[in-house]
Every structure is written in structure tokens, then in C-alpha cells.
């Protein structure tokens, strides 16, 4: 899908996405689906959520949410 905007380069598999501004972030997600980038991701250890001071909420469509839950359940996450 092209919309006349320049697309950020896709990061290497070992890089954490690092955007300079919200517009860069928006440009990536306007032209990519998280599920297409998922195979390039890797598991990382995370801290216990009881130690966190805030929750993070992300809206995804139902099909992507179901796929994320399915994969998380497979890995007991």
C-alpha cells in the first residue's frame, strides 16, 4: 500500500524500533501490519508486572488479538 509518504526502513531483526517522532511511528504502522513484522521479532525477558507503575494499552483488530493470544498461550506467556 502506498500513500505518497516515505516509508521508514524496516529494522534489522535484532534492532528495537527507534523512532525520532510520532509521525515516524505513525508512518510505519500506517503501512505495515504487526503480524507481518512478528516473524522478525524475538522473545525477551520482561520484568514482573507487579513492579510496574503503569499499564500499556494497545488497540488491535480482533483477528490479530486472537493470534497474539494463541501464540502467547503456546508459550505460556
N, CA, C and O atoms as a Tripos MOL2 file, in Angstrom:
@<TRIPOS>MOLECULE
protein
  308   307    77     0     0
PROTEIN
NO_CHARGES

@<TRIPOS>ATOM
      1 N           0.8360   -1.1640    0.0000 N.3       1 UNK1
      2 CA          0.0000    0.0000    0.0000 C.3       1 UNK1
      3 C           0.8860    1.2340    0.0000 C.2       1 UNK1
      4 O           1.7750    1.3710    0.8400 O.2       1 UNK1
      5 N           0.6410    2.1230   -0.9380 N.am      2 UNK2
      6 CA          1.4030    3.3600   -0.9510 C.3       2 UNK2
      7 C           0.4370    4.5140   -0.8270 C.2       2 UNK2
      8 O          -0.6710    4.4740   -1.3610 O.2       2 UNK2
      9 N           0.8600    5.5320   -0.1260 N.am      3 UNK3
     10 CA          0.0030    6.6900    0.0750 C.3       3 UNK3
     11 C           0.7740    7.9840   -0.1570 C.2       3 UNK3
     12 O           0.3430    9.0470    0.2870 O.2       3 UNK3
     13 N           1.9140    7.9050   -0.8510 N.am      4 UNK4
     14 CA          2.6920    9.0810   -1.1480 C.3       4 UNK4
     15 C           3.6730    9.4730   -0.0540 C.2       4 UNK4
     16 O           4.5160   10.3450   -0.2630 O.2       4 UNK4
     17 N           3.5740    8.8470    1.1000 N.am      5 UNK5
     18 CA          4.5070    9.1530    2.1910 C.3       5 UNK5
     19 C           5.7230    8.2630    2.0710 C.2       5 UNK5
     20 O           5.6480    7.1500    1.5520 O.2       5 UNK5
     21 N           6.8340    8.7630    2.5530 N.am      6 UNK6
     22 CA          8.0240    7.9150    2.5810 C.3       6 UNK6
     23 C           7.8830    6.9260    3.7120 C.2       6 UNK6
     24 O           7.3850    7.2580    4.7870 O.2       6 UNK6
     25 N           8.3230    5.7170    3.4650 N.am      7 UNK7
     26 CA          8.2120    4.6660    4.4660 C.3       7 UNK7
     27 C           9.5300    4.5250    5.2060 C.2       7 UNK7
     28 O          10.5910    4.5110    4.5840 O.2       7 UNK7
     29 N           9.4750    4.4190    6.5460 N.am      8 UNK8
     30 CA         10.7080    4.1770    7.2980 C.3       8 UNK8
     31 C          11.2930    2.8350    6.9040 C.2       8 UNK8
     32 O          10.5650    1.9130    6.5340 O.2       8 UNK8
     33 N          12.5960    2.7310    6.9830 N.am      9 UNK9
     34 CA         13.2280    1.4510    6.6920 C.3       9 UNK9
     35 C          12.8260    0.4400    7.7490 C.2       9 UNK9
     36 O          12.6840    0.7710    8.9260 O.2       9 UNK9
     37 N          12.6450   -0.8040    7.3080 N.am     10 UNK10
     38 CA         12.3590   -1.8460    8.2750 C.3      10 UNK10
     39 C          13.6260   -2.1290    9.0580 C.2      10 UNK10
     40 O          14.7110   -2.2240    8.4840 O.2      10 UNK10
     41 N          13.4890   -2.2640   10.3710 N.am     11 UNK11
     42 CA         14.6710   -2.5100   11.1910 C.3      11 UNK11
     43 C          15.2120   -3.9180   11.0060 C.2      11 UNK11
     44 O          14.4880   -4.8320   10.6110 O.2      11 UNK11
     45 N          16.4930   -4.0770   11.2950 N.am     12 UNK12
     46 CA         17.0920   -5.4070   11.3090 C.3      12 UNK12
     47 C          16.4340   -6.2130   12.4240 C.2      12 UNK12
     48 O          15.8930   -5.6370   13.3670 O.2      12 UNK12
     49 N          16.4770   -7.5270   12.3250 N.am     13 UNK13
     50 CA         15.7880   -8.3910   13.2810 C.3      13 UNK13
     51 C          16.2240   -8.1520   14.7220 C.2      13 UNK13
     52 O          15.4330   -8.3600   15.6420 O.2      13 UNK13
     53 N          17.4480   -7.7240   14.9360 N.am     14 UNK14
     54 CA         17.9310   -7.5800   16.3070 C.3      14 UNK14
     55 C          17.7640   -6.1520   16.8490 C.2      14 UNK14
     56 O          18.1240   -5.8910   17.9960 O.2      14 UNK14
     57 N          17.2310   -5.2350   16.0550 N.am     15 UNK15
     58 CA         17.0770   -3.8470   16.4880 C.3      15 UNK15
     59 C          15.7320   -3.6050   17.1380 C.2      15 UNK15
     60 O          14.7170   -4.1710   16.7310 O.2      15 UNK15
     61 N          15.7350   -2.7790   18.1300 N.am     16 UNK16
     62 CA         14.4890   -2.3000   18.7140 C.3      16 UNK16
     63 C          14.0480   -1.1270   17.8720 C.2      16 UNK16
     64 O          14.8630   -0.2840   17.4980 O.2      16 UNK16
     65 N          12.7560   -1.0650   17.5700 N.am     17 UNK17
     66 CA         12.2650    0.0620   16.7820 C.3      17 UNK17
     67 C          12.5670    1.3530   17.5340 C.2      17 UNK17
     68 O          12.2300    1.4920   18.7100 O.2      17 UNK17
     69 N          13.1940    2.2800   16.8560 N.am     18 UNK18
     70 CA         13.6010    3.5320   17.4800 C.3      18 UNK18
     71 C          13.1720    4.6770   16.5720 C.2      18 UNK18
     72 O          13.8230    4.9680   15.5680 O.2      18 UNK18
     73 N          12.0810    5.3140   16.9330 N.am     19 UNK19
     74 CA         11.5490    6.3930   16.1170 C.3      19 UNK19
     75 C          11.9480    7.7410   16.6910 C.2      19 UNK19
     76 O          12.0850    7.8950   17.9050 O.2      19 UNK19
     77 N          12.1330    8.7110   15.8130 N.am     20 UNK20
     78 CA         12.5120   10.0520   16.2210 C.3      20 UNK20
     79 C          11.2940   10.8900   16.6260 C.2      20 UNK20
     80 O          11.4310   11.8490   17.3860 O.2      20 UNK20
     81 N          10.1140   10.5410   16.1280 N.am     21 UNK21
     82 CA          8.9130   11.3190   16.4290 C.3      21 UNK21
     83 C           7.6710   10.4590   16.2030 C.2      21 UNK21
     84 O           7.7510    9.3700   15.6340 O.2      21 UNK21
     85 N           6.5530   10.9500   16.6460 N.am     22 UNK22
     86 CA          5.2950   10.2200   16.4720 C.3      22 UNK22
     87 C           4.9480   10.0190   15.0080 C.2      22 UNK22
     88 O           4.3870    8.9900   14.6300 O.2      22 UNK22
     89 N           5.2840   11.0060   14.1810 N.am     23 UNK23
     90 CA          4.9730   10.8980   12.7580 C.3      23 UNK23
     91 C           5.6970    9.7130   12.1150 C.2      23 UNK23
     92 O           5.1300    9.0270   11.2640 O.2      23 UNK23
     93 N           6.9440    9.4720   12.5170 N.am     24 UNK24
     94 CA          7.6880    8.3120   12.0170 C.3      24 UNK24
     95 C           7.0070    7.0210   12.4430 C.2      24 UNK24
     96 O           6.8590    6.0920   11.6500 O.2      24 UNK24
     97 N           6.5990    6.9760   13.6940 N.am     25 UNK25
     98 CA          5.9040    5.8020   14.2150 C.3      25 UNK25
     99 C           4.6090    5.5760   13.4460 C.2      25 UNK25
    100 O           4.3170    4.4590   13.0190 O.2      25 UNK25
    101 N           3.8410    6.6360   13.2730 N.am     26 UNK26
    102 CA          2.5630    6.5420   12.5580 C.3      26 UNK26
    103 C           2.7700    6.0860   11.1170 C.2      26 UNK26
    104 O           1.9840    5.2960   10.5950 O.2      26 UNK26
    105 N           3.8340    6.5880   10.4700 N.am     27 UNK27
    106 CA          4.1000    6.1990    9.0840 C.3      27 UNK27
    107 C           4.3710    4.7070    8.9660 C.2      27 UNK27
    108 O           3.9160    4.0630    8.0220 O.2      27 UNK27
    109 N           5.1150    4.1530    9.9260 N.am     28 UNK28
    110 CA          5.3910    2.7110    9.8800 C.3      28 UNK28
    111 C           4.0970    1.9190   10.0360 C.2      28 UNK28
    112 O           3.8140    1.0280    9.2350 O.2      28 UNK28
    113 N           3.3090    2.2370   11.0640 N.am     29 UNK29
    114 CA          2.1180    1.4380   11.3350 C.3      29 UNK29
    115 C           0.9910    1.7070   10.3460 C.2      29 UNK29
    116 O           0.0570    0.9120   10.2500 O.2      29 UNK29
    117 N           1.0620    2.8120    9.6100 N.am     30 UNK30
    118 CA          0.0750    3.0610    8.5590 C.3      30 UNK30
    119 C           0.3430    2.1960    7.3360 C.2      30 UNK30
    120 O          -0.5510    1.9690    6.5220 O.2      30 UNK30
    121 N           1.5700    1.7170    7.2080 N.am     31 UNK31
    122 CA          1.9520    0.9460    6.0200 C.3      31 UNK31
    123 C           2.3340   -0.4990    6.3280 C.2      31 UNK31
    124 O           2.6150   -1.2690    5.4100 O.2      31 UNK31
    125 N           2.3490   -0.8790    7.6100 N.am     32 UNK32
    126 CA          2.7250   -2.2410    7.9890 C.3      32 UNK32
    127 C           1.7290   -2.7930    8.9890 C.2      32 UNK32
    128 O           1.0630   -2.0490    9.7100 O.2      32 UNK32
    129 N           1.6440   -4.0800    9.0150 N.am     33 UNK33
    130 CA          0.8080   -4.7880    9.9680 C.3      33 UNK33
    131 C           1.7470   -5.4650   10.9610 C.2      33 UNK33
    132 O           2.7530   -6.0510   10.5600 O.2      33 UNK33
    133 N           1.4320   -5.3910   12.2440 N.am     34 UNK34
    134 CA          2.3000   -6.0020   13.2500 C.3      34 UNK34
    135 C           2.5410   -7.4740   12.9420 C.2      34 UNK34
    136 O           3.6470   -7.9740   13.1460 O.2      34 UNK34
    137 N           1.5300   -8.1680   12.4600 N.am     35 UNK35
    138 CA          1.6710   -9.5990   12.2200 C.3      35 UNK35
    139 C           2.7020   -9.8790   11.1200 C.2      35 UNK35
    140 O           3.3050  -10.9530   11.1210 O.2      35 UNK35
    141 N           2.9220   -8.9500   10.1840 N.am     36 UNK36
    142 CA          3.9510   -9.1990    9.1670 C.3      36 UNK36
    143 C           5.3510   -8.9900    9.7470 C.2      36 UNK36
    144 O           6.3160   -9.5630    9.2400 O.2      36 UNK36
    145 N           5.4770   -8.1850   10.7930 N.am     37 UNK37
    146 CA          6.7720   -7.9640   11.4320 C.3      37 UNK37
    147 C           7.0530   -8.9860   12.5380 C.2      37 UNK37
    148 O           8.2000   -9.1500   12.9540 O.2      37 UNK37
    149 N           6.0230   -9.6630   13.0090 N.am     38 UNK38
    150 CA          6.1640  -10.6090   14.1150 C.3      38 UNK38
    151 C           7.2440  -11.6670   13.8860 C.2      38 UNK38
    152 O           7.9940  -11.9590   14.8180 O.2      38 UNK38
    153 N           7.3610  -12.2550   12.6960 N.am     39 UNK39
    154 CA          8.4210  -13.2660   12.4960 C.3      39 UNK39
    155 C           9.8220  -12.7090   12.6870 C.2      39 UNK39
    156 O          10.7520  -13.4780   12.9260 O.2      39 UNK39
    157 N          10.0040  -11.3960   12.5900 N.am     40 UNK40
    158 CA         11.3220  -10.7970   12.7530 C.3      40 UNK40
    159 C          11.6170  -10.4490   14.2070 C.2      40 UNK40
    160 O          12.6990   -9.9570   14.5260 O.2      40 UNK40
    161 N          10.6600  -10.7030   15.0810 N.am     41 UNK41
    162 CA         10.8550  -10.3700   16.4880 C.3      41 UNK41
    163 C          11.4630  -11.5500   17.2300 C.2      41 UNK41
    164 O          11.4940  -12.6660   16.7130 O.2      41 UNK41
    165 N          11.9420  -11.3050   18.4300 N.am     42 UNK42
    166 CA         12.4550  -12.3780   19.2670 C.3      42 UNK42
    167 C          11.9770  -12.1470   20.6940 C.2      42 UNK42
    168 O          11.7070  -11.0170   21.1020 O.2      42 UNK42
    169 N          11.8800  -13.2240   21.4270 N.am     43 UNK43
    170 CA         11.4480  -13.1410   22.8100 C.3      43 UNK43
    171 C          12.5080  -12.4590   23.6550 C.2      43 UNK43
    172 O          13.7050  -12.6690   23.4590 O.2      43 UNK43
    173 N          12.0660  -11.6570   24.5790 N.am     44 UNK44
    174 CA         12.9700  -11.0330   25.5440 C.3      44 UNK44
    175 C          12.3910  -11.2440   26.9330 C.2      44 UNK44
    176 O          11.1800  -11.3920   27.0910 O.2      44 UNK44
    177 N          13.2450  -11.2570   27.9240 N.am     45 UNK45
    178 CA         12.7610  -11.3830   29.2890 C.3      45 UNK45
    179 C          12.1030  -10.0800   29.6840 C.2      45 UNK45
    180 O          12.5330   -9.0020   29.2730 O.2      45 UNK45
    181 N          11.0810  -10.1840   30.4690 N.am     46 UNK46
    182 CA         10.3880   -8.9910   30.9230 C.3      46 UNK46
    183 C          10.3110   -8.9900   32.4420 C.2      46 UNK46
    184 O          10.4400  -10.0320   33.0840 O.2      46 UNK46
    185 N          10.1030   -7.8290   32.9960 N.am     47 UNK47
    186 CA         10.0260   -7.7460   34.4560 C.3      47 UNK47
    187 C           8.6160   -8.1170   34.9180 C.2      47 UNK47
    188 O           7.6630   -8.0760   34.1410 O.2      47 UNK47
    189 N           8.5070   -8.4680   36.1610 N.am     48 UNK48
    190 CA          7.2240   -8.8220   36.7560 C.3      48 UNK48
    191 C           6.3190   -7.6010   36.7200 C.2      48 UNK48
    192 O           6.7070   -6.5180   37.1570 O.2      48 UNK48
    193 N           5.1130   -7.7790   36.2000 N.am     49 UNK49
    194 CA          4.2120   -6.6410   36.0470 C.3      49 UNK49
    195 C           3.8390   -6.0050   37.3850 C.2      49 UNK49
    196 O           3.4070   -4.8530   37.4090 O.2      49 UNK49
    197 N           3.9940   -6.7200   38.4960 N.am     50 UNK50
    198 CA          3.6870   -6.1340   39.7980 C.3      50 UNK50
    199 C           4.6540   -5.0040   40.1380 C.2      50 UNK50
    200 O           4.3600   -4.1570   40.9810 O.2      50 UNK50
    201 N           5.8110   -4.9990   39.4730 N.am     51 UNK51
    202 CA          6.8060   -3.9660   39.7340 C.3      51 UNK51
    203 C           6.5920   -2.7220   38.8630 C.2      51 UNK51
    204 O           7.2550   -1.7040   39.0660 O.2      51 UNK51
    205 N           5.6940   -2.7960   37.9200 N.am     52 UNK52
    206 CA          5.4650   -1.6770   37.0080 C.3      52 UNK52
    207 C           4.4960   -0.6730   37.6240 C.2      52 UNK52
    208 O           3.6210   -1.0360   38.4090 O.2      52 UNK52
    209 N           4.6670    0.5770   37.2580 N.am     53 UNK53
    210 CA          3.7890    1.6010   37.7990 C.3      53 UNK53
    211 C           2.6300    1.9400   36.8650 C.2      53 UNK53
    212 O           1.6640    2.5700   37.2950 O.2      53 UNK53
    213 N           2.7060    1.5340   35.5900 N.am     54 UNK54
    214 CA          1.6600    1.8580   34.6250 C.3      54 UNK54
    215 C           1.3640    0.6590   33.7320 C.2      54 UNK54
    216 O           2.2210   -0.1940   33.5000 O.2      54 UNK54
    217 N           0.1310    0.6170   33.2370 N.am     55 UNK55
    218 CA         -0.2570   -0.3570   32.2250 C.3      55 UNK55
    219 C          -0.1160    0.2990   30.8590 C.2      55 UNK55
    220 O          -0.1250    1.5250   30.7450 O.2      55 UNK55
    221 N           0.0110   -0.5170   29.8350 N.am     56 UNK56
    222 CA          0.0300   -0.0280   28.4690 C.3      56 UNK56
    223 C          -1.1040   -0.7150   27.7310 C.2      56 UNK56
    224 O          -1.2650   -1.9320   27.8180 O.2      56 UNK56
    225 N          -1.8780    0.0580   27.0160 N.am     57 UNK57
    226 CA         -2.9900   -0.4710   26.2520 C.3      57 UNK57
    227 C          -2.7430   -0.2280   24.7760 C.2      57 UNK57
    228 O          -2.3630    0.8710   24.3730 O.2      57 UNK57
    229 N          -2.9590   -1.2520   23.9740 N.am     58 UNK58
    230 CA         -2.8170   -1.1140   22.5160 C.3      58 UNK58
    231 C          -4.0660   -1.6910   21.8710 C.2      58 UNK58
    232 O          -4.5210   -2.7730   22.2420 O.2      58 UNK58
    233 N          -4.6070   -0.9820   20.9260 N.am     59 UNK59
    234 CA         -5.7880   -1.4590   20.2020 C.3      59 UNK59
    235 C          -5.3270   -2.2070   18.9540 C.2      59 UNK59
    236 O          -4.5350   -1.6960   18.1620 O.2      59 UNK59
    237 N          -5.8330   -3.4100   18.7980 N.am     60 UNK60
    238 CA         -5.5700   -4.2040   17.6000 C.3      60 UNK60
    239 C          -6.8870   -4.8040   17.1540 C.2      60 UNK60
    240 O          -7.8220   -4.9130   17.9470 O.2      60 UNK60
    241 N          -6.9700   -5.1890   15.9000 N.am     61 UNK61
    242 CA         -8.2330   -5.7820   15.4580 C.3      61 UNK61
    243 C          -8.3810   -7.1870   16.0490 C.2      61 UNK61
    244 O          -7.4120   -7.7820   16.5200 O.2      61 UNK61
    245 N          -9.5760   -7.6890   16.0170 N.am     62 UNK62
    246 CA         -9.9070   -8.9610   16.6710 C.3      62 UNK62
    247 C          -9.0420  -10.1160   16.1750 C.2      62 UNK62
    248 O          -8.5650  -10.9180   16.9780 O.2      62 UNK62
    249 N          -8.8360  -10.2090   14.8730 N.am     63 UNK63
    250 CA         -8.0550  -11.3230   14.3190 C.3      63 UNK63
    251 C          -6.6160  -11.2920   14.8380 C.2      63 UNK63
    252 O          -6.0730  -12.3330   15.2070 O.2      63 UNK63
    253 N          -5.9970  -10.1180   14.8700 N.am     64 UNK64
    254 CA         -4.6270  -10.0100   15.3780 C.3      64 UNK64
    255 C          -4.5800  -10.3280   16.8740 C.2      64 UNK64
    256 O          -3.6640  -11.0110   17.3320 O.2      64 UNK64
    257 N          -5.5570   -9.8400   17.6340 N.am     65 UNK65
    258 CA         -5.5890  -10.1150   19.0660 C.3      65 UNK65
    259 C          -5.6960  -11.6180   19.3280 C.2      65 UNK65
    260 O          -4.9910  -12.1580   20.1800 O.2      65 UNK65
    261 N          -6.5670  -12.2740   18.6030 N.am     66 UNK66
    262 CA         -6.7300  -13.7180   18.7810 C.3      66 UNK66
    263 C          -5.4390  -14.4580   18.4540 C.2      66 UNK66
    264 O          -5.0700  -15.4050   19.1490 O.2      66 UNK66
    265 N          -4.7490  -14.0250   17.3900 N.am     67 UNK67
    266 CA         -3.4840  -14.6550   17.0220 C.3      67 UNK67
    267 C          -2.4200  -14.4120   18.0900 C.2      67 UNK67
    268 O          -1.6690  -15.3260   18.4310 O.2      67 UNK67
    269 N          -2.3500  -13.1950   18.6210 N.am     68 UNK68
    270 CA         -1.3880  -12.9010   19.6870 C.3      68 UNK68
    271 C          -1.6690  -13.7440   20.9300 C.2      68 UNK68
    272 O          -0.7440  -14.2980   21.5250 O.2      68 UNK68
    273 N          -2.9370  -13.8420   21.3250 N.am     69 UNK69
    274 CA         -3.2930  -14.6660   22.4870 C.3      69 UNK69
    275 C          -2.9470  -16.1380   22.2440 C.2      69 UNK69
    276 O          -2.4440  -16.8210   23.1360 O.2      69 UNK69
    277 N          -3.2240  -16.6180   21.0170 N.am     70 UNK70
    278 CA         -2.9280  -18.0160   20.6940 C.3      70 UNK70
    279 C          -1.4320  -18.2800   20.8470 C.2      70 UNK70
    280 O          -1.0280  -19.2620   21.4700 O.2      70 UNK70
    281 N          -0.6130  -17.3970   20.2760 N.am     71 UNK71
    282 CA          0.8360  -17.5800   20.3630 C.3      71 UNK71
    283 C           1.3390  -17.4340   21.7930 C.2      71 UNK71
    284 O           2.2330  -18.1680   22.2140 O.2      71 UNK71
    285 N           0.7740  -16.4940   22.5420 N.am     72 UNK72
    286 CA          1.1710  -16.3230   23.9430 C.3      72 UNK72
    287 C           0.8280  -17.5750   24.7380 C.2      72 UNK72
    288 O           1.6300  -18.0240   25.5570 O.2      72 UNK72
    289 N          -0.3350  -18.1370   24.5130 N.am     73 UNK73
    290 CA         -0.7320  -19.3520   25.2340 C.3      73 UNK73
    291 C           0.1790  -20.5220   24.8890 C.2      73 UNK73
    292 O           0.4980  -21.3400   25.7520 O.2      73 UNK73
    293 N           0.5970  -20.6030   23.6340 N.am     74 UNK74
    294 CA          1.5150  -21.6760   23.2430 C.3      74 UNK74
    295 C           2.8320  -21.5870   24.0180 C.2      74 UNK74
    296 O           3.4790  -22.6010   24.2770 O.2      74 UNK74
    297 N           3.2220  -20.3570   24.3870 N.am     75 UNK75
    298 CA          4.4920  -20.1490   25.0690 C.3      75 UNK75
    299 C           4.3010  -19.8960   26.5730 C.2      75 UNK75
    300 O           5.2390  -19.5120   27.2710 O.2      75 UNK75
    301 N           3.0790  -20.1160   27.0560 N.am     76 UNK76
    302 CA          2.7530  -19.8930   28.4670 C.3      76 UNK76
    303 C           3.1130  -18.4870   28.9260 C.2      76 UNK76
    304 O           3.6640  -18.2900   30.0090 O.2      76 UNK76
    305 N           2.7890  -17.5190   28.0840 N.am     77 UNK77
    306 CA          3.0460  -16.1150   28.4090 C.3      77 UNK77
    307 C           1.7270  -15.4640   28.7880 C.2      77 UNK77
    308 O           1.6940  -14.2750   29.1030 O.2      77 UNK77
@<TRIPOS>BOND
     1     1     2 1
     2     2     3 1
     3     3     4 2
     4     3     5 am
     5     5     6 1
     6     6     7 1
     7     7     8 2
     8     7     9 am
     9     9    10 1
    10    10    11 1
    11    11    12 2
    12    11    13 am
    13    13    14 1
    14    14    15 1
    15    15    16 2
    16    15    17 am
    17    17    18 1
    18    18    19 1
    19    19    20 2
    20    19    21 am
    21    21    22 1
    22    22    23 1
    23    23    24 2
    24    23    25 am
    25    25    26 1
    26    26    27 1
    27    27    28 2
    28    27    29 am
    29    29    30 1
    30    30    31 1
    31    31    32 2
    32    31    33 am
    33    33    34 1
    34    34    35 1
    35    35    36 2
    36    35    37 am
    37    37    38 1
    38    38    39 1
    39    39    40 2
    40    39    41 am
    41    41    42 1
    42    42    43 1
    43    43    44 2
    44    43    45 am
    45    45    46 1
    46    46    47 1
    47    47    48 2
    48    47    49 am
    49    49    50 1
    50    50    51 1
    51    51    52 2
    52    51    53 am
    53    53    54 1
    54    54    55 1
    55    55    56 2
    56    55    57 am
    57    57    58 1
    58    58    59 1
    59    59    60 2
    60    59    61 am
    61    61    62 1
    62    62    63 1
    63    63    64 2
    64    63    65 am
    65    65    66 1
    66    66    67 1
    67    67    68 2
    68    67    69 am
    69    69    70 1
    70    70    71 1
    71    71    72 2
    72    71    73 am
    73    73    74 1
    74    74    75 1
    75    75    76 2
    76    75    77 am
    77    77    78 1
    78    78    79 1
    79    79    80 2
    80    79    81 am
    81    81    82 1
    82    82    83 1
    83    83    84 2
    84    83    85 am
    85    85    86 1
    86    86    87 1
    87    87    88 2
    88    87    89 am
    89    89    90 1
    90    90    91 1
    91    91    92 2
    92    91    93 am
    93    93    94 1
    94    94    95 1
    95    95    96 2
    96    95    97 am
    97    97    98 1
    98    98    99 1
    99    99   100 2
   100    99   101 am
   101   101   102 1
   102   102   103 1
   103   103   104 2
   104   103   105 am
   105   105   106 1
   106   106   107 1
   107   107   108 2
   108   107   109 am
   109   109   110 1
   110   110   111 1
   111   111   112 2
   112   111   113 am
   113   113   114 1
   114   114   115 1
   115   115   116 2
   116   115   117 am
   117   117   118 1
   118   118   119 1
   119   119   120 2
   120   119   121 am
   121   121   122 1
   122   122   123 1
   123   123   124 2
   124   123   125 am
   125   125   126 1
   126   126   127 1
   127   127   128 2
   128   127   129 am
   129   129   130 1
   130   130   131 1
   131   131   132 2
   132   131   133 am
   133   133   134 1
   134   134   135 1
   135   135   136 2
   136   135   137 am
   137   137   138 1
   138   138   139 1
   139   139   140 2
   140   139   141 am
   141   141   142 1
   142   142   143 1
   143   143   144 2
   144   143   145 am
   145   145   146 1
   146   146   147 1
   147   147   148 2
   148   147   149 am
   149   149   150 1
   150   150   151 1
   151   151   152 2
   152   151   153 am
   153   153   154 1
   154   154   155 1
   155   155   156 2
   156   155   157 am
   157   157   158 1
   158   158   159 1
   159   159   160 2
   160   159   161 am
   161   161   162 1
   162   162   163 1
   163   163   164 2
   164   163   165 am
   165   165   166 1
   166   166   167 1
   167   167   168 2
   168   167   169 am
   169   169   170 1
   170   170   171 1
   171   171   172 2
   172   171   173 am
   173   173   174 1
   174   174   175 1
   175   175   176 2
   176   175   177 am
   177   177   178 1
   178   178   179 1
   179   179   180 2
   180   179   181 am
   181   181   182 1
   182   182   183 1
   183   183   184 2
   184   183   185 am
   185   185   186 1
   186   186   187 1
   187   187   188 2
   188   187   189 am
   189   189   190 1
   190   190   191 1
   191   191   192 2
   192   191   193 am
   193   193   194 1
   194   194   195 1
   195   195   196 2
   196   195   197 am
   197   197   198 1
   198   198   199 1
   199   199   200 2
   200   199   201 am
   201   201   202 1
   202   202   203 1
   203   203   204 2
   204   203   205 am
   205   205   206 1
   206   206   207 1
   207   207   208 2
   208   207   209 am
   209   209   210 1
   210   210   211 1
   211   211   212 2
   212   211   213 am
   213   213   214 1
   214   214   215 1
   215   215   216 2
   216   215   217 am
   217   217   218 1
   218   218   219 1
   219   219   220 2
   220   219   221 am
   221   221   222 1
   222   222   223 1
   223   223   224 2
   224   223   225 am
   225   225   226 1
   226   226   227 1
   227   227   228 2
   228   227   229 am
   229   229   230 1
   230   230   231 1
   231   231   232 2
   232   231   233 am
   233   233   234 1
   234   234   235 1
   235   235   236 2
   236   235   237 am
   237   237   238 1
   238   238   239 1
   239   239   240 2
   240   239   241 am
   241   241   242 1
   242   242   243 1
   243   243   244 2
   244   243   245 am
   245   245   246 1
   246   246   247 1
   247   247   248 2
   248   247   249 am
   249   249   250 1
   250   250   251 1
   251   251   252 2
   252   251   253 am
   253   253   254 1
   254   254   255 1
   255   255   256 2
   256   255   257 am
   257   257   258 1
   258   258   259 1
   259   259   260 2
   260   259   261 am
   261   261   262 1
   262   262   263 1
   263   263   264 2
   264   263   265 am
   265   265   266 1
   266   266   267 1
   267   267   268 2
   268   267   269 am
   269   269   270 1
   270   270   271 1
   271   271   272 2
   272   271   273 am
   273   273   274 1
   274   274   275 1
   275   275   276 2
   276   275   277 am
   277   277   278 1
   278   278   279 1
   279   279   280 2
   280   279   281 am
   281   281   282 1
   282   282   283 1
   283   283   284 2
   284   283   285 am
   285   285   286 1
   286   286   287 1
   287   287   288 2
   288   287   289 am
   289   289   290 1
   290   290   291 1
   291   291   292 2
   292   291   293 am
   293   293   294 1
   294   294   295 1
   295   295   296 2
   296   295   297 am
   297   297   298 1
   298   298   299 1
   299   299   300 2
   300   299   301 am
   301   301   302 1
   302   302   303 1
   303   303   304 2
   304   303   305 am
   305   305   306 1
   306   306   307 1
   307   307   308 2
@<TRIPOS>SUBSTRUCTURE
     1 UNK1         2 RESIDUE 1 A UNK
     2 UNK2         6 RESIDUE 1 A UNK
     3 UNK3        10 RESIDUE 1 A UNK
     4 UNK4        14 RESIDUE 1 A UNK
     5 UNK5        18 RESIDUE 1 A UNK
     6 UNK6        22 RESIDUE 1 A UNK
     7 UNK7        26 RESIDUE 1 A UNK
     8 UNK8        30 RESIDUE 1 A UNK
     9 UNK9        34 RESIDUE 1 A UNK
    10 UNK10       38 RESIDUE 1 A UNK
    11 UNK11       42 RESIDUE 1 A UNK
    12 UNK12       46 RESIDUE 1 A UNK
    13 UNK13       50 RESIDUE 1 A UNK
    14 UNK14       54 RESIDUE 1 A UNK
    15 UNK15       58 RESIDUE 1 A UNK
    16 UNK16       62 RESIDUE 1 A UNK
    17 UNK17       66 RESIDUE 1 A UNK
    18 UNK18       70 RESIDUE 1 A UNK
    19 UNK19       74 RESIDUE 1 A UNK
    20 UNK20       78 RESIDUE 1 A UNK
    21 UNK21       82 RESIDUE 1 A UNK
    22 UNK22       86 RESIDUE 1 A UNK
    23 UNK23       90 RESIDUE 1 A UNK
    24 UNK24       94 RESIDUE 1 A UNK
    25 UNK25       98 RESIDUE 1 A UNK
    26 UNK26      102 RESIDUE 1 A UNK
    27 UNK27      106 RESIDUE 1 A UNK
    28 UNK28      110 RESIDUE 1 A UNK
    29 UNK29      114 RESIDUE 1 A UNK
    30 UNK30      118 RESIDUE 1 A UNK
    31 UNK31      122 RESIDUE 1 A UNK
    32 UNK32      126 RESIDUE 1 A UNK
    33 UNK33      130 RESIDUE 1 A UNK
    34 UNK34      134 RESIDUE 1 A UNK
    35 UNK35      138 RESIDUE 1 A UNK
    36 UNK36      142 RESIDUE 1 A UNK
    37 UNK37      146 RESIDUE 1 A UNK
    38 UNK38      150 RESIDUE 1 A UNK
    39 UNK39      154 RESIDUE 1 A UNK
    40 UNK40      158 RESIDUE 1 A UNK
    41 UNK41      162 RESIDUE 1 A UNK
    42 UNK42      166 RESIDUE 1 A UNK
    43 UNK43      170 RESIDUE 1 A UNK
    44 UNK44      174 RESIDUE 1 A UNK
    45 UNK45      178 RESIDUE 1 A UNK
    46 UNK46      182 RESIDUE 1 A UNK
    47 UNK47      186 RESIDUE 1 A UNK
    48 UNK48      190 RESIDUE 1 A UNK
    49 UNK49      194 RESIDUE 1 A UNK
    50 UNK50      198 RESIDUE 1 A UNK
    51 UNK51      202 RESIDUE 1 A UNK
    52 UNK52      206 RESIDUE 1 A UNK
    53 UNK53      210 RESIDUE 1 A UNK
    54 UNK54      214 RESIDUE 1 A UNK
    55 UNK55      218 RESIDUE 1 A UNK
    56 UNK56      222 RESIDUE 1 A UNK
    57 UNK57      226 RESIDUE 1 A UNK
    58 UNK58      230 RESIDUE 1 A UNK
    59 UNK59      234 RESIDUE 1 A UNK
    60 UNK60      238 RESIDUE 1 A UNK
    61 UNK61      242 RESIDUE 1 A UNK
    62 UNK62      246 RESIDUE 1 A UNK
    63 UNK63      250 RESIDUE 1 A UNK
    64 UNK64      254 RESIDUE 1 A UNK
    65 UNK65      258 RESIDUE 1 A UNK
    66 UNK66      262 RESIDUE 1 A UNK
    67 UNK67      266 RESIDUE 1 A UNK
    68 UNK68      270 RESIDUE 1 A UNK
    69 UNK69      274 RESIDUE 1 A UNK
    70 UNK70      278 RESIDUE 1 A UNK
    71 UNK71      282 RESIDUE 1 A UNK
    72 UNK72      286 RESIDUE 1 A UNK
    73 UNK73      290 RESIDUE 1 A UNK
    74 UNK74      294 RESIDUE 1 A UNK
    75 UNK75      298 RESIDUE 1 A UNK
    76 UNK76      302 RESIDUE 1 A UNK
    77 UNK77      306 RESIDUE 1 A UNK
